[in-house]
Amino acid sequence: MKYTVITGASSGIGFETAKVLAAKGKSLVLVARRNDQLEALRDDLLKTYPELDIILHSVDLTEMANVHQLYDDVKHLEIETWINNAGFGDFDNVKDVEIGKIEKMLRLNIEALTVLTSLYVRDHHDVEGTTVLNVSSGGGYRIVPNAVTYCATKFYVSAYTEGLAQELQQSGAKLRAKVLAPAATETEFADRSRGEAGFDYSKNVPQYHTAAEMATFLDQLLESDAIVGIVNAEDYSFQLRGPLFTYVGGANSN
């Protein structure tokens, strides 16, 4: 049986992606901190798709020991797709940031993603039909005011994943790497970034997508030959693209 791993699956894009992929007959490994929400999602999915196997891992990926343990716990499975979706932001001037919060953000957005990607690439480099997809942000291609540190983490995700994708292509690997760059999306992201609940997208954001819409875009990226799936910041259309960063000597660089 083949599986798709989704980190950050208890809400938002990860939650909705689980529903999209379950509808396509994909068995899932769902990873998040909040086990009660994972269990509710699993129960809901199995009511509709009882033939699927859905495995839960409640884990805090800001702790690196947990990152390695997660991979060790699932590496025996036939994992065809690994989606690193877990991450969070911080909206504040650099001089005002809460250091403990940005330390956790760096560990989750960069370190955990890099380690899990590296371990998956090591084991699946030559496995036909495998994909690693990392979720970045429109802020991984444009710097947003009052979110400099967050954008820097997402620039890393974008550059790292684009570079990996071209490295894999040049080496003749069977594994593919892809990066999704959402713009404003109606999730818990704003609440966590601002440290307060109740952010109303309809009243505060002129344009945005729902998490369900972004999950559909993510699936389109998975099914395509594109490396980058990005929301256009001007008209909010979703675009499937080749790499946007220059890769020296790369045939796909723009």
N, C-alpha and C positions, 0 to 999 in steps of 0.2 A: 504494500500500500504506500502511495506517495503522499507527502505532507507539504503544507505551506506553513512556515513559521511567521507569526506576526507579533512584533513587540509593540507595547503601548496599545493593547487590544481592548482595554476596558471601556474606552470612550472614543469619541471623535472619529478621525479618519480610520484608525485601526479597527475600531468597533464596526464601522460600516463596511470596511473592506472584508472583514470576516463574513458578513452577511452576503456580500456580492460573490465571494469565492465559494461559499457553501452552496449557493444556488447553482454554481457550475460543477458541483460534485466534488469539491476539493476537501479532503480531510485536513484538519488544522491543528497546529500547536499554538495556543494563545497565551501570550506572556504579558503580565502587568503586575502592579503592586497590589491592586484591590481584588482579592480573591472572590468576594461576594458578587462583584459585578461580572467577573469572568464566569462564575457558576451560573448566574442568571442568563448570560449570553449563550453559554453552552446549552442550557436547558431549552432555551427558546429555539435555537438552531436544530436541536435533535428532535423537537416536536415535528418539524417540517421535513427534516432530512435524517431520519433515523439510521440510514445506512452508513452515515459518516462516522469516522473516529475523530473525536475532538479531545485533545489533551491540554490540560491547564498547568501553567507554571506561575505561581504567585511569587514574584521576586523583585527586589529593589536593585535595578541595574546601575545605580550610582555607586554601588559597592563592587569593586572589581573582582573580589573573590566570588561573588554571586554570578558575575558575567561568565567567568570560566566554568563555574559549576553548571550553569544553564546549558552551555554548549556540551559539556561532558554528559549531561543527562539526556540530551536529544540526539547526539551524533550517531547513535545506532539506527536511527530512523532513516528512511529513504526520503530525504528532504529535497524536493524539486525547486522550491522557491523560498528564499529567506528575505523577509521584509523588515528592515530596521526602521520602525516608525516612532518608537519611543523618543521623546524629547520634550523640552519646555523652554520658555523664553523668559526674558526679563526686560521690562520697560523702565529705564531709569538712566539718568546721566551717569557717566563713569564715576564721577566724584561722589555720587550718592548711592552706588550699588551696595547691596548687602553681600559682603564677601563670601559668607557661608553659602548663600544661594547660588552665586555664580560659580563657586567651586563645584557644587553638585551639577550645575548646568554643563560645565566643561566635561565633567566625568561622564555624564549621560550622552550629551549631544556629540561628543568627539571620541572619548576613550572607549566607551562601551561599544559604540557603533564600529569603530576601527578594529577592535579586538574580535568582535563577532564576525565582521566581514572577512577579516584575515583568516580566521579559523575555517570559515565556510569555503573561502577560495582555495585554501590549502587542500581541503578534502574533496572539492568538487570541480577543480580546474578542468579536468578532462571527462566530466560526466555530461553526456548529451542531455539537452533539455532543461538544464539548471539555470537559475537566475538569482542574482542578489539585487534587491532594489532598496535604495536608501532614500528616505524622505528628507529633503532639504526644505527650502522655502524660497519665495520670491526675494526674501531678505538674504538669500545666498547668492544673489546676483546684483542686488542694489542695496546700498546702505540706508537704513531707515533711521530717522532722528529718534533719539532716546532709546535706541536698541542696538547700540554699536557692538557691545559684547556678544549679544545674541546673533546679530548678523555675521560677526566674525566666525562664530561656530558653524553657521550654515554655509558661509563661503568655503570653509574647510570641507564640509560634507560634499558640496557641489564639485569642488576641484578634485578632491580625493576620488570620488566616484567616477567622474568623467575620465580622469587619468587612468583609473583601474580599467574602465571599459576599453580604452584604447590599448592599454598594455595587454589585456586579454586578447583583443583582436589581432594585434601584431604577433603574439606568440602562437596563434592558431588554437587557442583554448576553445573548448566547447561551452564553457560557462559564459554567461552574459552579465554585465553590470549596467544598472539603470538608475537614474536619479529623478525624483519627482519634486517639483518646486511649486507648491501651492502659493496663492496670495491669501488675502484675508478669508478665513474659513470659520464658519459658525461652530465652534467647539468650546471646550473648557480652557483653551489656550489663553484667551484674554483674561479670564478670572485668575488663573495661576500666575500669569506674567505680572499682573497688577497687584496681586496679593489680596484681592477682594472679589466677592461673589456678586453675580447679578448683572454682568455686562450685557447690554442689549444691543445686538448687532444692528437690528433694524432701525434703531434710533441714532446710532453712533458711527456706522460705517456705510458710506454711500454705495459701495459695491462689495459683494462677498459671495462665496459659494457655501452651500451646506456641506456637511461632512459626507453625506450620501453622494452628492455630486462629485466630490473629490475622489471618493472610492471608485466611482465609475471611471473617472479619468485615470486613476491608477491602473485599473484593469485594462484600459485601452493602451496604456504604456507597456504593460506586461505583454500584451498580444502583438505589439508592433515590433518593427526592427529599429525603432528610434532608441537613442541613449538618454535623451532628456525629454521629460514631459513638464512643460512650464505654463503657468497662467500668465497671459499677457497683461502687464500692469496698466495698460491704457484702456483696453476694451473688455478685459476679463475672459477673453476666449482662451481655450486650451489648445496648446500647440505641441506637436510631436516634432522634436528637432534632433539634429546631430549635436555633438559637443559644442559648447559656447566658449570655453576657454581654449587658448592656444596650447597645443601639445606639440612640442618641438619635434619635427620630423614625422608628425602624424598626418595620415592622409585625410582624416575627417575634420581637421581643425578649420575654423571659420576665419 
